[in-house]
Amino acid sequence: MERITLGIVGGKGGMGRLFDTWFTQRGHRVLVADIDTETTVETLAKRCDLVMIATPMDVALCMAKRLGALMSEAQGLCDICSLKEGIMETMMGATQCEVVGTHPMFGPHTEGVQGQNIILTAGRGGQWIDFLEGEFTHGGARVAHMTPEAHDRSMALAQGLTHMVTIAMGRTLQLLGVTPDDAHPYATPIFKLKNDLIGRLFAQDSDLYAAMVGDNPYVGELATIFGEAFAETVREMVGTDRQDSLAYMETIRKFLGPSCDRGLAESNKILKSVV
């Protein structure tokens, strides 16, 4: 496809800036609308071939309705929200133009899409989903396709439960009255990395993490399963016969299979940088 004009709503935010830079480097023209820009949402709807919504979820739903009514069938509308069922339904109902759901599985602190995972969700039409897949793939990203429901169920694990566990670990430190600095003299590389990940979460946008945990309807189900798994692990590992504990761990290791050795190799790379 020839070079396009891309509009980014929320283009002054972290992800908006990232994609502004990245698509510009790919040779496309990028127009940005945000709360402090002269360029408006209406301008993007009139002048852009493809418009990307790069705002928080609650704002994205309003933007989808506002943009949708102004866009023609020849244009494309996409989003980068971390949940897909709600925004896809809203975009599909708000416009007759092509619709694509996009979820970059990384944050604004990366340097682009090289080596990153990006999920695409088909909405309406094929031109713009093919364009985005082509651009991201050529840029070195790994692109996967999911339905909105399958995406949100997957995000309940990859984001919702993962971040909830990190938040709970931070709360545990608070209840113990132990800060990461307090623990530094006796921290192993693994414990230091875990503390860094806790700090990383709380150093960023709390509303984003609250939404990924609280707004995903499938997180509650996984939280129940995790609670049961944690309680079972306590029963099998704490104050029990050593051989029973080893047998319990072995059943899990067999399930994980070759990923154990891969995980060891990859985590060693990370831990070397931590040390």
Buried (B, 14 or more C-beta within 10 A) or exposed (E): EEEBBBBBBBBBBBBBBBBBEBBEEBEBBBBBBBEEEEBEBEBBBEEBBBBBBBBBBEBBBEBBBBBBEBBEEEBBBBBBBBBBBBBBBBBBEBBBBBBBBBBBBBEBEBEBBEEBBBBBBBBBBEBBBEBBBEBBEEBEBEBBEBBBBEBBBBBBBBBBBBBBEBBEBBEEBEEEEEEBEEBEEEBEBEEBBBBEBBBEBEEBBEEBBEBBBEBBBBBEEBBEEBEEEEEEBEEBBEEEEEEEBEEBEEEEEEEEEEEEEEEEEEBEEEBEEEE
